[in-house]
Amino acid sequence: MADENTGQGQTYTVKAGDTLSKISQQFYGDAGKYEDIFYANRDKIENQDDLQVGQELTIPPASS
């Protein structure tokens, strides 16, 4: 359900009820990798629990 796929990862638009864990599960199949998304978006989110509906997040390529 990515909005855009780029060479640097993907862009995802936050929807109501989303958490970093849910987004991580969706993209990586592992809710525990939410920190990868958090660190890739430090310029947009200060607190991992502070997502805003409509906010665009960068989803980095899955790390090993």
NORCOR-V675624 format. One record per residue. RES is the residue in one small letter. SS is DSSP state (A for helix, B for strand, O for the rest). OMEGA is omega in whole degrees, 0 to 359 (999 if undefined). D_LAST is the distance of its C-alpha to the last C-alpha in whole Angstrom. Layout:
res & ss & omega & d_last
RES & SS & OMEGA & D_LAST
RES & SS & OMEGA & D_LAST
This chain:
res & ss & omega & d_last
m & O & 179 & 21
a & O & 178 & 20
d & O & 183 & 23
e & B & 179 & 22
n & B & 179 & 19
t & B & 178 & 19
g & O & 181 & 17
q & O & 185 & 16
g & B & 182 & 15
q & B & 175 & 17
t & B & 181 & 20
y & B & 177 & 21
t & B & 182 & 24
v & O & 178 & 25
k & O & 180 & 27
a & O & 178 & 29
g & O & 180 & 27
d & O & 169 & 24
t & O & 177 & 22
l & A & 178 & 18
s & A & 179 & 17
k & A & 179 & 19
i & A & 178 & 17
s & A & 178 & 14
q & A & 182 & 15
q & A & 185 & 16
f & A & 187 & 14
y & A & 185 & 11
g & O & 182 & 13
d & O & 181 & 12
a & A & 182 & 14
g & A & 180 & 13
k & A & 182 & 10
y & A & 181 & 14
e & A & 176 & 13
d & A & 179 & 11
i & A & 180 & 14
f & A & 182 & 17
y & A & 178 & 16
a & A & 184 & 16
n & O & 182 & 19
r & O & 179 & 21
d & O & 183 & 24
k & O & 182 & 24
i & O & 180 & 24
e & O & 183 & 25
n & O & 184 & 24
q & O & 179 & 22
d & O & 187 & 25
d & O & 177 & 27
l & O & 179 & 25
q & O & 176 & 28
v & O & 181 & 29
g & O & 180 & 29
q & O & 179 & 27
e & B & 180 & 24
l & B & 172 & 21
t & B & 177 & 18
i & B & 183 & 15
p & O & 176 & 12
p & O & 180 & 10
a & O & 176 & 7
s & O & 181 & 4
s & O & 999 & 0
